[in-house]
Amino acid sequence: MLGILITQCAPVPKGAIFMFDGSPPAGWQVLTDFNGRFPLGDSIGGILGGDSMHMHTVSGRTDTVLGWGTSGTFLGMQGHTHSYNFTTDQQNHLPPYRTFIFAKALMNMEYLPRNAIIISYDSPYSTDFYDLTDSMLGYFPRGNSIAGYTGGYTKHSHWDISGYTDSMIVIGDTLPCSAPGISRSSRHSFHTHQVFIHLDSAYHIPPYRTVRFWKVVSDSVRIDSCKVIYMFDTLPSCSYLTLDWNFIGLFPRADTATALMGGQRTHTHNYELTTDEVSGDILADVDLSGTGANCIPEPHNHGFYLSRVSSEASNMPPYRTVIFSVCSGYFKVSERQLKFSPNEYKIYNVSGKVIYLGKGTPTLKNLPRGVYFVVSYGDKGRRVIKRIIR
């Protein structure tokens, strides 16, 4: 049973955006601002954003090395740490994709042309459509001037980093030193370490909602409006198409299991840090005897394979926003059209026009293939509306 409202859109309303697996015919405007971009759900269409490349900051402090060195020429030193700050190389974060040509309907249309692509939560319901979903599992649609290209990855890595920490002053203690007779309370050494950083790979799949992809393989195919997820820049005036709030902030992704969500807007990398071993400069002694030249800090390193996390970077690829819209499930005709005589029924097309009036048992056998609404009185005198796909 379907509700009753006032107006009904054409199956392909003016302003509807569809993808094409080839050049669209006359009556469609190719939207070049989709080239190189992914459709992203929003309440406002036409906003551009995102990027294909990113970097991270890798910064922090090494672990602390405590004082050691009690004999020979090595002097004990205070516990200390070093800071480091690096920027990674740039890497691409485009997710797996298949390209399509995006185009907008310039007028209300009753049919979709060959090579048009439908996204849906359902499987195709007739041989007029070919299910692309199996060949696109895990792929995102991306705009291009040529359809059918594939690319992108689910994860990426950055090059290893090599650099130096800041310079740290280390104060000598009063432990024995091979140079006798020298005051050891004010011995200082400046030193730095070479740093080696290895970053683990990370996934960069953006936020998504899973859908199926159908390709129109016949000429001039009438579509079931309630099986289609439409795209618009501005919603049409008919109320049976409503914004799909489930798609806000999400990209469509192909899967046979639909309405599933996943992905993230950002990612980080775990990394491991090691330093080389240094002993620092020769200690400067306040004693003027000059015999402190053999007193140097104990050789040491920092941060041996400690797990750390980089700064966040975006997973959002270049995008263009659209308003994803779905059928609200209502049939729209005027109350005046719904006046009946006893045992009478009326057949409407999806535009709300009466195309057949009869009595008795409704029949659609003489009508062309399409989506129809049969309105009649039920056994108990109640008005019944049935939606039928022929």
Helices and strands as residue ranges (DSSP letters): E 4-5, E 17-20, E 28-30, G 32-34, E 38-41, E 48-49, E 53-54, E 57-61, E 74-75, E 83-87, E 91-92, E 97-105, E 116-120, E 129-131, G 133-136, E 140-143, E 150-151, E 155-156, E 161-164, E 168-171, E 188-191, E 194-199, E 202-203, E 208-216, G 225-227, E 230-232, E 241-243, G 245-247, E 251-254, E 261-262, E 266-267, E 270-275, G 291-294, E 296-297, E 306-309, E 313-314, E 319-327, E 331-332, G 336-338, E 344-349, E 354-359, E 371-377, E 383-389
